[in-house]
């Protein structure tokens, strides 16, 4: 028997006991060189940090203007003129999507391009006592925010925040000076995106069961799993490959940590609100059809008469361009006062992508400023 046999026997013994697997892995890696071992350990540590330890954090200094049941209203800049209210998505992720990273923030971009005062709806995670809140509860608190800002705003709706913004503009047109709808699913029957297909293919009972599993809430972790499964190879494989390949690049790591702190920390939603959204907006398309009842009145998008800017992502598979741009067909705003713009990239890139923030949002900021005060 060779002298190395006992060592191989020991390795086999280690491999048979789960508690010693990390030691066995380390021993195997050591044989490949200490440098590789260090890189692998750094990767493991960073992967754990990204997926379990980081929490979302807004990038730009702000003050808390209001602390309501459903949201914190955050104030940026200085008062003067008509304020701009950014309605962040309330669809499972935090408002960090609008204030992502220094040098790569929608809020920062608006402020840097002449918008003096910006406010942001920072939606709270739903707790069990909020499980029966409805769309009306959220509309009402947006109205509270607008009134606190002076009663009239330039309203910027991002994704789900876009259909909320459209509802507000239709229900209280005197409160909205101009309206920007970015990646907002207004006509949910338009296009042929995966979310549209999924919603129509799945019975309402499926969504009811998800809410029941959450004890009356739509759990953020359920939605996160669904989003990841839409791009399973990217989220389960490629992300880890990219992290490993860039583990010694501090700039890459900083940006990845910022993104994952947002992406990996979804918020819970009220079950009743979520089921209303699925059935009334996505299955039945009531808003576009003029059949949705908001705050006691049937909403008609033709009551929106203010200037409107429609922004869509060419490769957006969350909200297809048609769902955004087809809104023009339903609005009461004259056609010459509606801007339709499709930009390169996907959904998240509309709000967080460096190229869109550098090339397109400054144009939107100037458009907002150009509307007569």
Secondary structure, DSSP 8 states (H G I E B T S, - for coil): --TTHHHHHHHHHHHTSGGGHHHHHHHHHHHH-HHHHHHHHHHHHHHHIIIII-----SS--EEEEE-SSEEEEEEE---SS-EEEE---SSS-GGGGS-BTTB-HHHHHHHTT--EEEEEEE----GGGTT--HHHHHHHHHHHHHHTTS-EEEEEETHHHHHHHHHHHH-GGGEEEEEEES--SSTTSS--HHHHHHHHS-HHHHHHHHHHTTTEE-HHHHHHHHHHHTHHIIIIIHHHHHHHTTT-HHHHHHHHHHHHHHT----EEHHHHHHIIIIIIIS-HHHHT--EETTEE--GGG--SEEEEEEETT-SSS-HHHHHGGGGT--S-GGGEEEEEESS-TTHHHH-HHHHHHTHHHHHHHHHHS--
